[in-house]
Amino acid sequence: MSGREEGTVETAPESAADAPGGELEPRAAALASFDGNGGAVEQPPPEGNRPRRRGMRIALIVACAVVVAVAAAGAASGVFGGGDDKTEATAPSGPPATTQVKRTTLTSSQTVDGQLGYGDTAAVQAPGSAGSAQSGGSAQGGGGAGSGIVTWMPSDGDTVTRGEPVYKVDQQSVPLLYGSVPLYRTLKPGSTGSDVKMLEKNLRALGYRGFTVDSTYDYSTAAAVEKWQDKLGRSQTGEVRVGDALVASGARRVAKAELAVGDALAGDVLTWTGTDRVISVDLPVQYADLAKKGGATTVTLPDNTTVTALVTDIGTPTTSNDSAPSGGSGGSSGSGSGSGSGSANATVPVELKVKDAAKIGAYQAASVSVEFASETRANVLAVPISALFALPGGGYAVEVVTGAKTEYRDVKLGTFGNGMVEISGTGITAGTVVGVPK
């Protein structure tokens, strides 16, 4: 094997013209360098090319040496999952970026979908209709004897306050009163009870005087009622009958007028809601403990601005099989199906109110996201989540930078929140420099 160096690999001729024995097809020339068993076939070196081949052989040897050196360095530093996780490694360039371990407060949270609007609607029914004594749980039907023709209706979106007409029947106004006790009987001199006190409180708030606000309906009360009836365009009887007024807990916003002018007074007259914009959430039952009455949440609006909302009401858990309307307080957790699937879909209706309503802007109805805080940890050491390295055998480490060297130190994880994670471990203190991606 004169003229050949041991331990080197010969290459195929550079071109067909270099092939011994004349010109060959390029593929044939390449195949001519190997025998049928995959071994190399010695070829006479072409004239004048010895320096070029020697240079190529040297390049191949150098490349192999570099690969071996890189592999050895990777194994020593633990990059490939082997070796001691805490082995120091020289880092000529260091990690892409660094940050410091911080002592801070972390809050973990759960974000769910919510709906901004005016809350649940309630139906106002005409007197004499089924359920009209306390329609929708918030108002009593009106219209005297429960007959007549509707002669005026409010528009959708209108707000009705104390003393203002909710609708008119036969040109007589049916006003709104504030309270929790509906007009369920005729009030007249000699009547006593909480409904009498409710009526007298409203008369006083509307500016009528000459009577004492108590639980007794006397002739001074009847005199004030006559003045009130005169202003409403009603017959001055001094008595208040069922349906002469509607009672609700406060001002109401008309959601939809169900009857039109000229319709007979019957069935649902209209539906309404409260006047405050609220956020309704069907909170999955597994997160029910996150909702505390009076608890603060962070709400993200469609324009990505955030506002603070407080939990004002927590309903009873319901499932998709329940007939109770979403967001209400009724319904039971369909436990009679026996399939077990209902519990997986069980939700708790939660209502929230934004602390500063002006920050909601002009939104009347919109889909929002609500973030409930689940755990708060104060005075903990934390790093960005991206600083964590998953160890091959399980667990996590951070890349600690000390001068020109780095080492991977095992850490124990705690609370996650705001893109950070609580960590603890040997040598981990506030100010420790760790590597992070750019």
LINNORLIN-V503122 format. One record per residue. SS is DSSP state (H for helix, E for strand, C for the rest). OMEGA is omega in radians with two decimals (* if undefined). BURIAL is 1 if it has 9 or more other C-alpha atoms within 8 Angstrom, else 0. Layout:
SS/OMEGA/BURIAL ; SS/OMEGA/BURIAL
This chain:
C/-3.12/0 ; C/3.10/0 ; C/-3.12/0 ; C/-3.14/0 ; C/3.13/0 ; C/3.08/0 ; C/3.12/0 ; C/-3.12/0 ; C/3.12/0 ; C/3.08/0 ; C/3.10/0 ; C/3.11/0 ; C/-3.07/1 ; C/-3.11/0 ; C/3.14/0 ; H/-3.11/1 ; H/3.13/0 ; H/-3.07/1 ; C/3.11/1 ; C/3.07/0 ; C/3.07/0 ; C/-3.07/0 ; C/3.11/1 ; C/2.95/1 ; C/3.14/0 ; H/-3.13/0 ; H/3.14/0 ; H/3.13/0 ; H/3.12/1 ; H/-3.12/1 ; H/-3.09/0 ; C/-3.13/1 ; C/-3.07/1 ; E/3.08/1 ; C/-3.08/1 ; C/-3.13/0 ; C/3.13/0 ; C/3.14/0 ; C/-3.13/0 ; E/3.06/0 ; C/-3.10/0 ; C/3.10/0 ; C/3.08/0 ; C/3.12/0 ; C/3.09/0 ; C/-3.10/1 ; C/3.02/0 ; C/-3.08/0 ; C/-3.10/0 ; H/3.13/1 ; H/-3.14/0 ; H/-3.14/0 ; H/-3.13/1 ; H/3.10/0 ; H/3.13/0 ; H/3.13/0 ; H/-3.14/1 ; H/3.14/0 ; H/3.12/0 ; H/-3.13/0 ; H/-3.14/0 ; H/-3.14/0 ; H/3.11/0 ; H/-3.14/0 ; H/3.13/0 ; H/3.13/0 ; H/3.14/0 ; H/-3.12/0 ; H/3.13/0 ; H/3.14/0 ; H/3.14/0 ; H/3.12/0 ; H/3.13/0 ; H/-3.14/1 ; H/-3.12/1 ; H/-3.10/1 ; H/3.13/1 ; C/-3.11/1 ; C/-3.08/0 ; C/3.02/0 ; C/-3.13/0 ; C/3.06/1 ; C/-3.10/1 ; C/-3.12/0 ; C/-3.05/1 ; C/-3.12/0 ; C/3.12/1 ; C/3.13/1 ; E/3.08/1 ; E/-3.09/0 ; C/-3.10/1 ; C/-3.09/0 ; C/3.14/0 ; C/3.12/1 ; C/-3.12/1 ; C/3.13/0 ; E/-3.14/1 ; E/3.02/1 ; E/-3.13/1 ; E/3.00/1 ; C/-3.08/1 ; E/3.00/1 ; E/-2.98/1 ; E/3.06/1 ; E/-3.13/1 ; E/3.08/1 ; E/3.05/1 ; E/-3.02/1 ; E/3.07/1 ; E/-3.11/0 ; E/-3.14/0 ; E/3.11/1 ; E/3.09/1 ; E/-3.13/1 ; E/3.08/1 ; E/3.13/1 ; E/-3.13/1 ; C/3.09/1 ; C/-3.08/1 ; C/3.08/0 ; C/3.06/1 ; E/-3.12/1 ; E/3.00/1 ; E/-3.07/1 ; E/3.11/1 ; C/3.09/1 ; C/-3.14/1 ; C/3.08/0 ; C/3.14/1 ; C/3.09/0 ; C/-3.05/0 ; H/-3.12/1 ; H/3.11/1 ; H/-3.01/1 ; E/3.11/1 ; C/-3.13/1 ; C/-3.06/0 ; C/-3.07/1 ; E/3.11/1 ; C/3.11/1 ; C/-3.10/1 ; C/3.03/1 ; C/3.04/1 ; C/-3.03/1 ; C/3.10/0 ; C/3.06/1 ; C/3.14/1 ; C/-3.11/1 ; E/3.12/1 ; E/-3.12/1 ; E/3.05/1 ; E/3.08/1 ; E/3.06/1 ; C/3.09/1 ; C/3.07/0 ; C/-3.13/0 ; C/3.11/0 ; C/3.06/0 ; E/3.13/1 ; E/3.13/1 ; C/-3.07/1 ; C/3.08/1 ; C/-3.14/0 ; C/-3.14/0 ; E/3.01/1 ; E/3.01/1 ; E/3.09/1 ; E/3.08/1 ; E/-3.06/1 ; C/3.10/0 ; C/3.06/0 ; E/-3.10/1 ; E/2.99/1 ; E/-3.01/1 ; E/3.10/1 ; E/3.01/1 ; E/3.12/1 ; E/3.09/1 ; C/3.13/1 ; C/-3.12/0 ; C/-3.12/0 ; C/3.02/1 ; C/-3.07/1 ; C/-3.13/0 ; C/3.07/0 ; C/3.12/1 ; E/-3.09/1 ; C/-3.14/1 ; C/-3.09/1 ; C/3.12/0 ; C/3.05/1 ; E/3.09/1 ; C/-3.11/0 ; H/3.11/0 ; H/3.07/1 ; H/-3.14/1 ; H/3.10/1 ; H/-3.14/1 ; H/-3.10/1 ; H/3.07/1 ; H/3.14/1 ; H/3.11/1 ; H/3.12/1 ; H/3.14/1 ; H/3.13/0 ; C/3.03/0 ; C/-3.13/0 ; C/-3.09/1 ; C/3.09/0 ; C/3.13/0 ; C/3.10/0 ; C/3.10/0 ; C/3.11/0 ; C/-3.10/0 ; C/-3.10/1 ; E/3.10/1 ; C/3.14/1 ; C/-3.06/1 ; H/3.05/0 ; H/3.04/1 ; H/-3.14/1 ; H/3.12/1 ; H/3.10/1 ; H/3.11/1 ; H/3.14/1 ; H/3.10/1 ; H/3.12/1 ; H/3.14/1 ; H/3.13/1 ; H/3.13/1 ; H/-3.14/0 ; H/-3.10/0 ; C/3.12/0 ; C/3.04/1 ; C/-3.06/0 ; C/-3.09/1 ; C/-3.07/0 ; C/3.11/1 ; C/3.12/1 ; E/-3.09/1 ; C/3.03/1 ; C/3.11/1 ; C/3.10/1 ; C/3.12/1 ; E/3.05/1 ; E/-3.12/1 ; E/3.08/1 ; E/-3.06/1 ; C/-3.13/0 ; C/3.12/1 ; C/-3.11/1 ; E/3.08/1 ; E/-3.12/1 ; E/3.10/1 ; E/-3.13/1 ; E/3.04/1 ; E/-3.10/1 ; C/3.10/0 ; C/3.10/1 ; C/3.09/1 ; C/-3.11/1 ; C/3.10/0 ; C/3.01/0 ; E/-3.13/0 ; C/-3.12/1 ; C/3.07/1 ; C/3.13/0 ; E/3.11/1 ; E/3.12/1 ; E/2.98/1 ; E/3.14/1 ; E/-3.13/1 ; E/2.97/1 ; C/-3.12/1 ; C/3.14/1 ; C/3.03/0 ; C/-3.11/1 ; E/3.11/1 ; E/3.13/1 ; E/-3.12/1 ; E/2.95/1 ; E/-3.03/1 ; E/3.08/1 ; E/-2.98/1 ; H/3.13/1 ; H/3.10/0 ; H/-3.04/0 ; H/-3.10/1 ; H/3.12/0 ; H/-3.09/0 ; C/3.08/1 ; C/3.14/0 ; C/-3.08/1 ; C/-3.14/0 ; C/-3.10/0 ; E/3.06/1 ; E/3.08/1 ; E/-3.10/1 ; E/3.08/1 ; E/-3.11/1 ; C/-3.11/1 ; C/3.13/0 ; C/3.10/0 ; C/2.98/0 ; C/-3.11/0 ; E/3.09/0 ; E/3.11/1 ; E/3.11/1 ; E/3.12/1 ; E/3.09/1 ; E/-3.12/1 ; E/-3.12/1 ; E/3.09/0 ; E/-3.09/1 ; C/3.14/1 ; C/3.14/1 ; C/3.11/1 ; E/3.04/1 ; C/-3.13/1 ; C/-3.14/0 ; C/-3.11/0 ; C/-3.14/1 ; C/-3.13/0 ; C/-3.14/0 ; C/-3.14/0 ; C/3.11/0 ; C/3.13/1 ; C/-3.10/1 ; C/-3.11/0 ; C/3.09/0 ; C/3.10/1 ; C/-3.07/1 ; C/-3.08/1 ; C/-3.05/1 ; C/-3.06/0 ; C/-3.08/0 ; C/3.13/0 ; C/-3.10/0 ; C/-3.13/0 ; C/-3.10/0 ; H/-3.10/0 ; H/-3.09/1 ; H/3.14/1 ; H/-3.11/0 ; C/-3.10/1 ; C/3.11/1 ; E/3.08/1 ; E/3.11/1 ; E/-3.12/1 ; E/3.10/1 ; E/-3.11/1 ; E/3.11/1 ; E/-3.14/1 ; E/-3.07/1 ; C/3.14/0 ; C/-3.04/0 ; H/-3.12/0 ; H/-3.13/0 ; H/3.10/0 ; H/-3.12/1 ; C/-3.05/0 ; C/-3.11/0 ; C/3.05/0 ; C/3.11/0 ; C/-3.11/0 ; E/3.02/1 ; E/-3.11/1 ; E/3.01/1 ; E/-3.07/1 ; E/-3.12/1 ; E/3.10/1 ; E/3.08/1 ; E/-3.11/1 ; E/-3.13/1 ; E/3.09/0 ; E/3.13/1 ; E/-3.11/1 ; E/3.02/0 ; E/3.12/0 ; E/3.04/1 ; E/-3.05/1 ; E/3.05/1 ; E/3.02/1 ; E/-3.14/1 ; H/-3.11/0 ; H/3.13/0 ; H/-3.10/1 ; E/3.01/1 ; E/3.09/0 ; E/-3.14/0 ; C/-3.12/1 ; C/-3.10/0 ; C/-3.09/0 ; C/-3.12/0 ; C/-3.06/1 ; E/3.09/1 ; E/2.98/1 ; E/3.14/1 ; E/-3.10/1 ; E/-3.12/1 ; E/3.09/1 ; E/-3.10/0 ; C/-3.13/0 ; C/-3.10/1 ; E/3.05/1 ; E/3.02/1 ; E/3.13/1 ; E/-3.14/1 ; E/3.12/1 ; E/3.09/1 ; E/3.04/1 ; E/-3.07/1 ; E/3.08/1 ; E/-3.09/0 ; E/3.01/1 ; E/3.08/1 ; E/3.08/1 ; C/3.11/0 ; C/-3.13/0 ; E/3.10/1 ; E/3.08/1 ; E/3.11/1 ; E/3.04/1 ; E/3.14/1 ; C/-3.12/1 ; C/3.09/0 ; C/3.13/0 ; C/3.14/0 ; C/3.07/0 ; C/-3.12/1 ; C/3.08/0 ; C/-3.11/1 ; E/-3.13/1 ; E/3.13/1 ; E/3.06/1 ; E/3.05/1 ; C/3.06/1 ; C/*/0
